[in-house]
Amino acid sequence: MGSEGRSWSGAAAVGGGAEEKAAIAAVVAPAPGDVPASGASVDIALPLPEMTPHIICICKELVRGWSSLDSSRFSIETVSGGITNMLLKVSAEDGKGNKSSVTVRLYGPNTDLVIDRKRELQAIPHLSAAGFGAQLLGTFENGMVQSFIYARTLTPSDMKEPRIAAEIAKELRRFHQVDIPGSKEPQLWDDIFKFMKKASVLEFEDKEKQKRYETISFRKIQDEVKELKVLLTLGAISFILFKEPLLFIFFLHHRRAHIHKAILCNTIHIEKLYFIDFEYGSYSYRGYDIANHFNEYAGYDCDYSLYPDKDSQYHFFRNYLQPDRPSEVQVQDLDALYVETNTYRLASHIYWALWALIQAKVSPIDFDYLGYFFLRYDEYKKQRESCLSLAESSLAALKNG
C-alpha cells in the first residue's frame, strides 16, 4: 500500500553501529510467531537495586542464550527519554569477552488507559520486518524485552537541519507504506474522545492540582473537537492514514558515545535513522502524523517558536512526496499538504493535552503532566483561529473551482 492509502505510524530513531567496545555481540531475535512470553511481572515502584534480580530472571527466561549465564554477569542501567514507561538497558557478558545488551521496557501503571497493548504487539513484528524499530525479543506481564539500539535522541536543532529533515521525511514515507494486518479504520478521533471521557472525571488529592484542573472546560474542548473533526471530514483534507498518533523520538546512531556519526572502516561517516516506539500506533491520518512531528520541534519545554516555518515545511513535504525527485513536486501538492498538516496541528495538541491529564492522575513518573496539559492546550488556543482560517480558505477555494 502506498502513502496515498492508509498507513501505520510510530516513533522514530536514528542510529547504527556498535558501542565503544568491539566485542559487542548481537542478540538473536526469535521469529515473529515464536516470541516467548513470561507470566512474571516487576513492581515499577521498587528502587532499581531491588528490581534488579527480577529483571535478570525475566531476561534469562526470555533472551536467547542468556538462560545459563550467572546473575553476576549482568548489569542494569536506566535509559532516559521516556515519560510513559521506565526504560532499562540490561547487559550481559558471556565470560569470553563478549557483551550483549537489550532494552527492557516496564509499562507505567495504568498505561492501559491510554495504550492498546494488543495493537502495539501486533504491529511490532511487521514493522521490525520492514526495518523499523527494535526487534521484539519477549514479553512479560507488564513489559517487553527488545533489542538495544545504540543511538542518541535528536534535538530540535537536529530535526530542523535540512539534511536530517529530508531523511526523516523520506523514511516517514517508507514507514507509511508498511501494511499492518487488522482494521484499517483510523483511530485518531476515537482515541481523542476516549481520552476526553476519562480526563473529564478526574479528582486530585492535591488541592492546588484540583483547583487548576477545575478551570478546564471539557464541554468547550468537546465542542471544538467536534467542529475540527467535521471540518477535516467535510474538506477531505487528508485521506492518507498513518500508523499512529505517537510521540516521535529520533536517535542518531554512533559507534562511540561522544560522536554523532557511525564510523565504518574508520574512514566512512554515515548516519542511520531509526523510527522507534510504536505503543501509540494505529492507522490514522497522514497530516496528523506530519503535524505531530512538527510539534515535537518544540521539545519537552514546548518552545513553539521552534515550529518549522513554511519554507522548512515545504522542504520536508518535497522529500516526503517524491523522495527520489523532490525538486519535481508540484506547488499545488505542497500547498495542499501544508493546509492538511497545519489543520491536524490542532488535533495533535488536543490529543497530547488530554493524554497528559490522564497521566497526571495515574503516572508515578516525576513529570509535570498537568503543566504539560496547559502548555499544549494554550498553544492549541493560540493557533486555533489561524489554522481553522487556513482550512476554511482552502475549502472555499475548492468550492469556487
C-alpha positions as CSV (number, residue, x, y, z in Angstrom):
1,M,0.0,0.0,0.0
2,G,1.3,3.4,-0.9
3,S,1.3,6.6,1.1
4,E,-1.8,7.6,-0.8
5,G,-3.6,4.9,1.2
6,R,-3.8,4.0,4.8
7,S,-0.6,3.6,6.7
8,W,0.8,2.8,10.2
9,S,2.8,5.2,12.2
10,G,5.3,5.1,15.1
11,A,8.2,6.8,16.8
12,A,11.5,7.4,15.2
13,A,15.1,7.0,15.8
14,V,18.4,7.3,14.1
15,G,21.3,5.1,14.7
16,G,23.6,2.2,13.7
17,G,26.8,0.6,14.6
18,A,28.4,-0.8,17.7
19,E,29.2,0.7,21.1
20,E,32.7,1.8,22.1
21,K,33.9,-1.8,22.5
22,A,34.5,-4.1,19.6
23,A,33.2,-7.1,21.5
24,I,29.5,-6.2,21.3
25,A,27.5,-9.3,20.4
26,A,24.1,-9.2,18.7
27,V,21.2,-10.8,20.5
28,V,19.4,-13.4,18.3
29,A,15.8,-12.4,17.8
30,P,13.1,-15.0,17.6
31,A,10.8,-15.4,14.5
32,P,7.7,-13.2,14.8
33,G,5.5,-16.2,15.6
34,D,7.9,-17.6,18.2
35,V,8.3,-14.6,20.6
36,P,8.4,-16.0,24.1
37,A,6.1,-14.7,26.8
38,S,6.6,-14.8,30.6
39,G,3.9,-14.6,33.3
40,A,6.3,-12.7,35.5
41,S,5.9,-9.0,36.5
42,V,8.0,-6.3,38.1
43,D,6.9,-3.7,40.6
44,I,7.9,-0.5,38.9
45,A,7.7,1.3,42.2
46,L,10.7,-0.6,43.6
47,P,14.1,1.0,43.7
48,L,16.4,-0.2,40.9
49,P,18.6,-2.4,43.2
50,E,15.5,-4.2,44.5
51,M,14.1,-4.5,41.0
52,T,17.4,-5.9,39.5
53,P,17.0,-9.6,40.5
54,H,13.5,-9.7,39.0
55,I,14.7,-8.1,35.7
56,I,17.6,-10.5,35.5
57,C,15.3,-13.5,35.9
58,I,13.0,-12.3,33.2
59,C,15.9,-11.6,30.8
60,K,17.3,-15.1,31.5
61,E,14.0,-16.6,30.7
62,L,13.2,-14.6,27.5
63,V,16.5,-13.7,25.8
64,R,18.0,-16.5,23.7
65,G,21.4,-17.6,25.0
66,W,21.1,-15.9,28.4
67,S,19.5,-18.6,30.5
68,S,22.7,-20.3,31.6
69,L,24.6,-17.1,32.5
70,D,25.3,-16.4,36.1
71,S,23.5,-13.3,37.6
72,S,26.8,-11.7,38.4
73,R,27.5,-11.2,34.7
74,F,24.5,-8.8,34.3
75,S,24.5,-5.1,34.7
76,I,21.5,-2.8,34.5
77,E,21.2,1.0,34.0
78,T,18.3,3.3,33.3
79,V,17.7,4.9,29.9
80,S,16.4,8.4,29.9
81,G,13.8,9.8,27.5
82,G,10.5,8.1,28.4
83,I,7.6,9.8,30.2
84,T,5.2,6.9,29.9
85,N,7.4,3.9,30.8
86,M,10.6,3.0,32.6
87,L,13.4,2.0,30.2
88,L,16.3,-0.1,31.3
89,K,19.4,-1.2,29.4
90,V,20.4,-4.7,30.5
91,S,23.8,-6.0,29.5
92,A,25.3,-9.5,29.9
93,E,28.9,-10.8,29.5
94,D,29.3,-14.4,28.4
95,G,32.7,-15.0,30.1
96,K,34.5,-15.0,26.8
97,G,34.8,-11.2,26.4
98,N,31.6,-10.8,24.5
99,K,28.9,-8.4,25.7
100,S,25.3,-8.0,24.5
101,S,22.6,-5.7,25.6
102,V,18.8,-5.5,25.4
103,T,16.2,-2.9,26.3
104,V,13.6,-3.7,29.0
105,R,10.5,-1.6,28.9
106,L,8.4,-1.6,32.0
107,Y,5.0,-0.2,31.4
108,G,3.9,2.6,33.6
109,P,1.0,1.7,35.9
110,N,-2.4,2.2,34.3
111,T,-1.0,2.9,30.9
112,D,-3.7,0.6,29.5
113,L,-5.9,3.6,30.0
114,V,-4.2,5.3,27.0
115,I,-2.4,2.5,25.2
116,D,-3.7,-0.6,23.3
117,R,-1.0,-3.1,24.1
118,K,-2.6,-5.8,21.9
119,R,-2.4,-3.4,18.9
120,E,1.2,-2.5,19.7
121,L,2.3,-6.1,19.9
122,Q,0.6,-7.0,16.7
123,A,2.3,-4.2,14.9
124,I,5.9,-4.6,16.1
125,P,6.9,-7.8,14.2
126,H,5.6,-6.3,10.9
127,L,7.4,-3.0,11.5
128,S,10.6,-4.8,12.6
129,A,10.5,-7.0,9.4
130,A,10.3,-3.8,7.4
131,G,13.3,-2.4,9.1
132,F,11.7,-0.2,11.7
133,G,12.4,-0.1,15.4
134,A,14.0,-2.6,17.7
135,Q,13.3,-6.3,17.5
136,L,10.8,-7.8,19.9
137,L,12.6,-10.5,22.0
138,G,10.0,-11.4,24.5
139,T,7.1,-10.1,26.6
140,F,6.2,-10.3,30.3
141,E,3.2,-9.3,32.3
142,N,3.9,-5.6,32.5
143,G,6.6,-5.0,29.9
144,M,8.7,-6.3,27.0
145,V,12.3,-7.0,26.1
146,Q,13.7,-5.6,22.8
147,S,17.0,-5.4,21.1
148,F,19.1,-2.4,22.1
149,I,19.7,0.4,19.6
150,Y,22.9,2.4,20.2
151,A,21.8,5.9,19.5
152,R,21.1,9.4,20.7
153,T,17.9,11.3,20.7
154,L,17.8,14.0,18.0
155,T,17.4,17.5,19.5
156,P,15.1,20.1,18.0
157,S,18.1,21.7,16.3
158,D,18.9,18.4,14.7
159,M,15.4,17.9,13.4
160,K,15.3,21.3,11.7
161,E,18.7,20.7,9.9
162,P,17.7,20.4,6.2
163,R,19.7,17.3,5.5
164,I,18.3,15.4,8.5
165,A,14.8,16.7,7.9
166,A,14.9,15.4,4.4
167,E,16.0,11.9,5.6
168,I,13.2,11.9,8.2
169,A,10.6,12.8,5.5
170,K,11.9,10.0,3.2
171,E,11.9,7.4,5.9
172,L,8.4,8.5,7.1
173,R,7.0,7.9,3.6
174,R,8.5,4.5,3.6
175,F,7.1,3.9,7.1
176,H,3.6,4.9,5.9
177,Q,3.8,2.2,3.2
178,V,4.0,-0.7,5.7
179,D,0.9,-2.8,5.8
180,I,-0.2,-3.8,9.3
181,P,-2.8,-6.6,9.5
182,G,-6.1,-5.8,11.1
183,S,-8.5,-2.9,10.9
184,K,-7.6,0.0,8.7
185,E,-10.1,2.3,10.3
186,P,-8.4,5.5,11.6
187,Q,-8.3,5.6,15.4
188,L,-7.5,9.3,16.0
189,W,-10.9,10.7,16.8
190,D,-11.9,7.5,18.8
191,D,-8.8,7.9,20.9
192,I,-9.3,11.6,21.5
193,F,-12.9,11.2,22.6
194,K,-11.9,8.2,24.7
195,F,-9.2,10.3,26.4
196,M,-11.7,13.2,26.9
197,K,-14.2,10.9,28.6
198,K,-11.6,9.7,31.1
199,A,-9.9,13.1,31.5
200,S,-13.2,14.9,32.4
201,V,-14.0,12.9,35.5
202,L,-10.6,13.0,37.4
203,E,-10.1,14.0,41.0
204,F,-6.8,15.0,42.5
205,E,-5.9,14.7,46.2
206,D,-3.6,17.7,45.8
207,K,-5.8,20.8,46.3
208,E,-3.7,23.0,44.1
209,K,-3.8,20.4,41.3
210,Q,-7.6,20.1,41.7
211,K,-8.0,23.8,41.6
212,R,-6.1,24.1,38.3
213,Y,-8.0,21.1,36.9
214,E,-11.4,22.7,37.7
215,T,-10.5,25.6,35.4
216,I,-10.7,23.3,32.4
217,S,-13.9,23.5,30.3
218,F,-14.4,20.0,28.9
219,R,-17.6,21.0,27.2
220,K,-15.8,23.7,25.3
221,I,-13.0,21.2,24.3
222,Q,-15.5,18.6,23.2
223,D,-17.5,21.1,21.1
224,E,-14.3,22.4,19.4
225,V,-13.0,18.9,18.7
226,K,-16.3,18.0,17.1
227,E,-16.0,21.2,14.9
228,L,-12.5,20.3,14.0
229,K,-13.4,16.7,13.1
230,V,-16.3,17.9,10.9
231,L,-14.1,20.4,9.1
232,L,-11.5,17.8,8.3
233,T,-14.1,15.3,7.3
234,L,-16.1,17.6,5.0
235,G,-13.0,19.1,3.4
236,A,-11.4,15.7,2.9
237,I,-8.2,17.5,3.8
238,S,-6.5,14.1,4.2
239,F,-7.4,10.7,3.0
240,I,-4.0,9.2,3.9
241,L,-3.8,7.3,7.1
242,F,-0.7,6.9,9.1
243,K,0.3,4.4,11.7
244,E,-0.2,6.1,14.9
245,P,-0.6,9.3,16.9
246,L,2.6,8.7,18.7
247,L,5.4,10.8,20.1
248,F,8.3,10.7,17.6
249,I,11.7,10.0,19.2
250,F,14.7,10.3,17.0
251,F,18.0,8.7,17.7
252,L,21.3,9.2,15.9
253,H,23.4,6.1,15.8
254,H,27.1,6.2,16.7
255,R,30.0,3.9,17.4
256,R,31.3,5.9,20.3
257,A,29.3,7.7,22.9
258,H,31.0,11.1,22.2
259,I,30.4,11.3,18.5
260,H,27.1,11.5,16.5
261,K,28.0,9.6,13.3
262,A,28.7,5.9,12.8
263,I,32.2,5.2,11.6
264,L,32.6,2.3,9.2
265,C,36.2,1.1,8.4
266,N,37.3,4.2,10.4
267,T,37.0,6.3,7.2
268,I,33.4,6.5,6.1
269,H,31.0,8.5,8.1
270,I,27.4,7.5,7.8
271,E,24.1,8.1,9.7
272,K,21.1,5.8,10.0
273,L,17.7,7.0,11.1
274,Y,15.6,4.7,13.2
275,F,11.9,5.0,14.0
276,I,11.1,3.5,17.4
277,D,8.4,3.2,20.0
278,F,5.1,2.3,18.5
279,E,3.0,1.9,21.6
280,Y,0.5,4.6,20.5
281,G,0.5,3.2,17.0
282,S,-2.7,2.8,14.9
283,Y,-3.9,3.7,11.5
284,S,-4.7,7.4,11.3
285,Y,-4.2,10.4,9.1
286,R,-1.1,11.4,7.2
287,G,-1.5,15.1,8.0
288,Y,-1.7,14.3,11.7
289,D,1.5,12.3,11.7
290,I,3.4,15.1,10.0
291,A,1.9,17.8,12.2
292,N,2.7,15.7,15.3
293,H,6.3,15.6,14.2
294,F,6.5,19.3,13.6
295,N,5.0,20.0,17.0
296,E,7.9,17.9,18.5
297,Y,10.4,20.5,17.3
298,A,9.3,22.4,20.4
299,G,10.8,19.7,22.7
300,Y,9.5,18.9,26.2
301,D,9.8,22.6,27.1
302,C,7.1,23.4,24.4
303,D,9.0,26.2,22.8
304,Y,6.7,26.6,19.8
305,S,8.8,29.4,18.4
306,L,10.8,26.4,17.0
307,Y,7.8,25.1,14.9
308,P,9.1,25.0,11.3
309,D,8.3,27.9,9.0
310,K,6.6,27.4,5.7
311,D,9.8,27.1,3.7
312,S,11.1,24.4,6.1
313,Q,7.8,22.6,5.9
314,Y,7.8,22.6,2.1
315,H,11.4,21.2,2.2
316,F,10.0,18.3,4.3
317,F,7.0,17.9,2.1
318,R,9.1,17.6,-1.1
319,N,11.2,14.8,0.3
320,Y,8.1,13.1,1.6
321,L,6.0,13.3,-1.5
322,Q,8.8,12.4,-4.0
323,P,11.9,11.1,-2.2
324,D,13.7,10.4,-5.4
325,R,12.8,13.7,-7.2
326,P,11.9,16.3,-4.5
327,S,12.5,19.2,-6.8
328,E,9.7,18.0,-9.2
329,V,6.9,18.2,-6.6
330,Q,4.1,20.5,-7.9
331,V,3.3,23.7,-6.0
332,Q,-0.4,22.7,-5.6
333,D,0.6,19.5,-3.9
334,L,2.8,21.4,-1.5
335,D,0.0,23.8,-0.8
336,A,-2.5,21.0,-0.2
337,L,-0.2,19.2,2.2
338,Y,0.6,22.4,4.0
339,V,-3.2,23.0,4.7
340,E,-3.7,19.4,5.7
341,T,-0.7,19.3,8.1
342,N,-1.4,22.6,9.8
343,T,-5.1,21.8,10.4
344,Y,-4.1,18.5,12.0
345,R,-1.7,20.5,14.1
346,L,-4.6,21.4,16.3
347,A,-5.6,17.7,16.7
348,S,-2.1,16.8,17.8
349,H,-2.2,19.4,20.6
350,I,-5.6,18.2,21.8
351,Y,-4.6,14.6,21.7
352,W,-1.5,15.1,23.9
353,A,-3.1,17.6,26.2
354,L,-5.9,15.2,27.1
355,W,-3.3,12.3,27.4
356,A,-1.3,14.4,29.8
357,L,-4.3,14.9,32.1
358,I,-4.8,11.2,32.5
359,Q,-1.1,10.7,33.1
360,A,-1.2,13.5,35.8
361,K,-3.6,11.3,37.7
362,V,-2.1,7.8,37.3
363,S,1.6,8.1,36.4
364,P,4.3,7.8,39.1
365,I,6.9,9.3,36.8
366,D,8.3,12.6,38.0
367,F,7.0,14.8,35.3
368,D,4.6,17.8,35.4
369,Y,1.8,16.3,33.3
370,L,-0.7,18.8,34.4
371,G,1.5,21.7,33.4
372,Y,2.1,19.9,30.1
373,F,-1.6,19.9,29.5
374,F,-1.8,23.6,29.8
375,L,1.3,24.1,27.6
376,R,-0.3,22.1,24.8
377,Y,-3.8,23.4,25.3
378,D,-2.6,27.0,25.4
379,E,-0.7,26.5,22.2
380,Y,-3.8,24.9,20.6
381,K,-5.9,28.0,21.6
382,K,-3.2,30.3,20.3
383,Q,-3.1,28.6,16.9
384,R,-6.7,27.6,16.5
385,E,-8.0,30.7,14.7
386,S,-5.2,30.8,12.1
387,C,-5.2,27.1,11.4
388,L,-9.0,26.9,11.0
389,S,-8.9,30.0,8.8
390,L,-6.3,28.3,6.6
391,A,-8.5,25.2,6.3
392,E,-11.7,27.2,5.6
393,S,-10.0,29.4,3.0
394,S,-8.7,26.2,1.2
395,L,-12.2,24.7,1.3
396,A,-13.7,27.9,-0.1
397,A,-11.2,27.9,-3.0
398,L,-12.0,24.3,-3.8
399,K,-15.8,25.1,-3.9
400,N,-15.2,28.0,-6.2
401,G,-13.2,25.9,-8.5
